[in-house]
């Protein structure tokens, strides 16, 4: 479905709601005040199941949910739809957003103000400071973080691993040796969807593994030019080229969740993907340690490359504010933060939620986040919109995609193009 069709569908849903009002079932005012309109890109099985937790919580409080879903795992199509809605004066109650995009809309004066609610709920103490950087603008809370995702994960089919006699790789060289084993056994070694955000998400991990935490910060968060054009970055591109040789020939354009399904079914050994992949394993009734292995990308243990889904709260008329505040309060409640992230695969966006209900992967994710936050090795994912501005992230994804697909031939050319593209995007 196209973005335009999605927008038309959203308008149709609004019209349907008002249609009920005209039939006398609800008043027009009730239709507005008791409705939460949410634009998002959570359309896979695991994602939809996680979002349903919030829908149910709000339904208990008497709020109707109006979906404006725009498929596409990286969120680019959703942000195009959001831009059109806001330009037309049709602000949603909230939209799923990533960090710098929240700040851009806030700077343009398009966001609402949740500060009074935040003070009463004690969000300042519960939400980690790196997340507040993107949820608070000019002293006002404008968004609520839903979770903390991290991207430097491997997802391994345990049965395939056992069949080929593989072991969990500790280094990048170990990883290559494991992929060789799978290739020799006739199994697709590395499942990847050929979309620029998927390739760049994997490259985030490759850069961290190749250069270490300090290098990652300088290159991917500070955008230090010497680091971006260094021999270390060239080696990272060379390592990415190695990984390309283990991808099946049908990877181009494949959605991330279909790629995860290859690992779940045993058609591929491993996927490098953010921990939203775990939601797909959970939806398929798979158990960590028994059916699959979750581990940090080799050479990155001790660091967390994160992003956070946020619900940006837009400026809405007074009669829609009550529903918006109810959504914000429910989103950052301890109960929702636990139940949602158990299903989604991510970890809570507040530090006072116990890990009791989380599986082994979730417990590791929570412990890793705390360790990285305390140790200064919690880094924004450049591919996922937390390392730099959207323009820089787009430039980064474009260069990685061109290199991965052979339009940029060498690592020397890749670093030259990367520095140029980032400079132009700043």
Buried (B, 14 or more C-beta within 10 A) or exposed (E): EEBEEBBEBBBEBBEEBEEBBEEEEBEEEBBBBBBBBBBBBBBBBBBBBBBBBBBEBBEEEEBBBBBBBBBBBBBBBBBBBBEBBBEEEBBBBBBBBBBBBBBBBBEEEBBBBBBEBBEEBEBEEBBBEBBBBBBBBEEBBBBBBBBBBBBBBBBBBBEBBEBBEBEBBEEBEBBBEBBBBBBEBEBBBBBBBBBBBBBBBBBBBBBBBBBBBEBBBBBBBEBBBEBBBBEBBBBBBBBBBEBBEBBBEEBEEBBBBEBBBBBBEBBBBBBBBBBBBBBBBBBBEBEBEEBBBBBBBBBBBEBBBBBBBBBBBBBBEEEBBEBBBBBBBBBBBEEBBBBBBBBBBBBBBBBEBEBEEBBEBBBBBBEBBBBBBEEEBBBBBBBBBBBBBBBBBBBBBBBBBBBBBEEBEEBEBBBBBBBEBBEEBE
